[in-house]
Amino acid sequence: MSGPPPPMPAVTWFALPFGGGVVVVATVLALRGRSRATSLWWVALAGVGQAILALGAAARDPVGDGGRAAALQLLTVAMAMVLSGLCSPPTGPEEPGPSSLSLFGRCLAWASLVGLPATVGFHSKVVLVRCFLDLDWAGLAVLVLLASWAAMWPALGALRPPFPERLRGVRAGAAILLIAVVLVLGLYPHWAIVAADWLARVAFF
């Protein structure tokens, strides 16, 4: 006979309500955002809240996927925000006309934050939901899915004008490189998992 389950660690008791609250509040504020940039920051903060939930899962089950899910989620948020910043240069007279590269990069950043397939963000959401289901935390899995679906609404704003200006020089090269990384990690998730495991060992253990 197996004994009673071990008590919930204090870290988990803190991480679950705090992370869940961040996800809910940030998602609501993203839906109410008055600008595309504001909504993007709130969706990114919701992603950080989901990483905090994953850390709570890691504290509850150190051999589970919680640490990996947290690292992968933070990696996704960081890459999406950097890509969005690269693809949204300030408007000026020296930057004529919209750019298909910058528009694609901005849309890809949103897609990864939301967790659409063919991006690294999709796999971060899969690992996150799986680690919650392994702990019988179905409510948190539903919360993550609902937050991702809700974020689709502000994400559609990336397809509407005003469109980002043309990228040039080093900025264009950095954007192309980061676009390639997001897509490659999305198409070959093993590499994303390896990177997340390394980041989890360095940052959390």
Residue pairs with C-beta under 8 A, 6 or more apart in sequence:
8 60
9 59
9 60
11 55
11 56
11 59
12 56
12 57
12 59
12 60
14 56
15 52
15 53
15 55
15 56
15 59
16 53
16 56
16 140
18 52
19 49
19 50
19 51
19 52
19 53
19 55
19 56
20 49
20 53
20 140
20 143
21 49
22 45
22 46
22 48
22 49
22 52
23 46
23 49
23 50
23 53
23 143
23 144
23 147
24 143
24 147
26 42
26 43
26 45
26 46
26 49
27 42
27 43
27 46
27 147
27 150
27 151
29 42
30 39
30 40
30 42
30 43
30 46
30 150
30 151
30 154
31 39
31 150
31 153
31 154
33 39
33 42
33 154
36 154
36 157
36 158
37 88
39 154
39 157
40 81
40 84
40 109
40 110
40 113
40 154
43 110
43 113
43 114
43 151
43 154
43 155
44 77
44 80
44 81
44 113
46 147
46 151
47 73
47 74
47 76
47 77
47 80
47 113
48 73
48 74
48 77
50 73
50 128
50 144
50 147
51 69
51 70
51 71
51 73
51 74
51 77
52 70
53 128
53 132
53 140
53 144
54 66
54 67
54 69
54 70
54 73
54 128
54 131
55 66
55 67
55 70
55 204
56 66
57 64
57 65
57 66
57 69
57 131
57 132
57 135
57 137
58 64
58 66
58 67
58 69
58 70
58 200
58 204
59 66
60 66
60 135
61 131
61 134
61 135
64 131
64 134
64 135
65 127
65 130
65 131
65 134
66 131
67 200
67 204
67 205
68 127
68 131
68 193
68 196
68 197
68 200
69 124
69 127
69 128
69 130
69 131
69 196
70 200
70 204
71 195
71 196
71 197
71 199
71 200
71 203
71 204
72 120
72 123
72 124
72 127
72 128
72 192
72 193
72 195
72 196
73 124
73 128
74 199
75 120
75 124
75 192
75 195
75 196
75 199
76 112
76 113
76 120
76 121
76 124
77 113
79 109
79 112
79 120
79 178
79 181
79 182
80 109
80 110
80 112
80 113
80 121
80 182
81 109
82 178
83 105
83 106
83 108
83 109
83 112
83 175
83 178
83 179
83 182
84 105
84 106
84 109
84 110
86 105
86 167
86 171
86 174
86 175
86 178
87 101
87 102
87 103
87 104
87 105
87 106
87 109
87 164
87 167
87 175
88 102
88 106
88 164
89 95
89 102
89 164
89 165
89 167
89 171
90 165
91 162
91 165
92 165
95 165
95 166
95 168
96 165
96 166
97 165
97 166
98 163
98 164
98 165
98 166
99 163
99 164
99 165
99 166
99 167
101 166
101 167
101 172
101 175
101 176
102 163
102 164
102 165
102 166
102 167
102 175
103 158
103 163
103 164
104 179
105 164
105 167
105 175
105 178
105 179
106 158
106 164
107 158
107 159
108 119
108 179
108 182
108 183
109 158
109 182
110 155
110 158
111 118
111 119
111 121
111 155
112 119
112 120
112 121
112 122
112 182
112 186
113 121
113 151
113 155
114 121
114 148
114 151
114 152
114 155
115 121
115 122
115 124
115 125
115 148
116 122
117 186
118 183
118 186
118 187
119 182
119 183
119 186
120 182
120 185
120 186
120 189
120 192
121 186
122 186
123 185
123 186
123 189
123 192
123 193
124 192
124 196
125 144
125 145
125 148
127 193
127 196
128 144
129 141
129 144
129 145
132 138
132 140
132 141
132 144
133 141
167 175
184 191
185 191
185 192
185 195
186 192
